[in-house]
Amino acid sequence: MPAPQPSHYYIYYPIRLGQEGDLARVLDLIQADLARGLGIRGRYLRKADDPWTWMEIYENVPDPTAFETALASALEAHGFARFLEEGRHRHVERFIPCA
């Protein structure tokens, strides 16, 4: 039986402007938690023509269930929700390699 293919996560969301520095520090902490706990190294970006939209990328995730659980815990532990634009949420997209 072939090994499961790794998953790649692309997570984007609208942020509250004026908190970019604090958000970057919290994302560094969240990503350090994931690297320490699961060995998953992430990165984050800002949309070039839209400073309100940020994205996190996590590639080669071997166990999606463990990753999603750890990510949710880290988001909660670091109070991530305060950075989201009111009434908005994170959009999580998970991709796998073709064939």
N, C-alpha and C positions, 0 to 999 in steps of 0.2 A: 504494500500500500504506500503510495507516495506521501511525502511529508506535506502538511498543509502549507499553503502559500502565505507569505507574510502580508500583513495589511498595512496600508499607508493611510494616515488620517490627515484631513485638511479641515480645519475648524475655523470658521470666520464669524465675526460678530461686530455690531456697531458699539462704539465706546462713547463715554461722556468726555467731551473735550475738556482740557485743562488738567487732566489727571494722568497724562501720558507717562511722566516720570515715575509716579507711584505704580502705575500699571506695569511698566517694564520691570521694576524691582520685584513685584509680586509674581510676574511670569517667570523671572529668573529663579525665584524660590520654588515655584511649582515644578519647573523643569528640572531643578536640582533634586527634588523629591523623587520624580519619576526615574531619573538617571540612577540615583542611589538605590531605589527599591527594585527597579525592573531592568536597569541597564538601557533604558530607552532615552535617547537624547533628542530633544526637540529644538525647534527654532521658531521665532515669530517674526512677522513682517507687517508692514502697514501698506495699504493700497496706495499706489503711486498718485492717483488723481482724486483720492478720497481719504482725507486724514481720519475720518470717523470709522473706517473699516480696517480691522486688524485681523490677522490670521496666524494660527499656530499650525505647524507641520510636524508630524511624527511619522517616521518611515521605518519599515522593516519591523513591525510589531508582530511578534510570534504568537502571542496569546491575547486576542482582542478583549475577552472577558476580564482578564486580570488587569489589562491596561485601562479599560473603561472604569473599572472599580477604583483603581488607584488614582486616576485622573479626577474622578468625582470627589474622592476624599481630599485630594490636594486642593481642588477648587474651593471646597467648603472650608477647609482648615485655614486657608489664606484669605477668605472673604472676597473671592473674585467677583461675586455678583454686584458689588458696589460700583464696578467700573462699566457695567453695561448700560447703554442708553435705556431710559425708563420704558418698561413694557416690551423690551426686546429680549432676544435670547441668542445663545450660541447655536450655530448651524454646523452639525457634525456630518462630514462626508467620509466614508471609508471605501478605499479602492484596493483591488488586488491585481496582480499582473495578469495580462492576457495570455491565455494558453500556456 
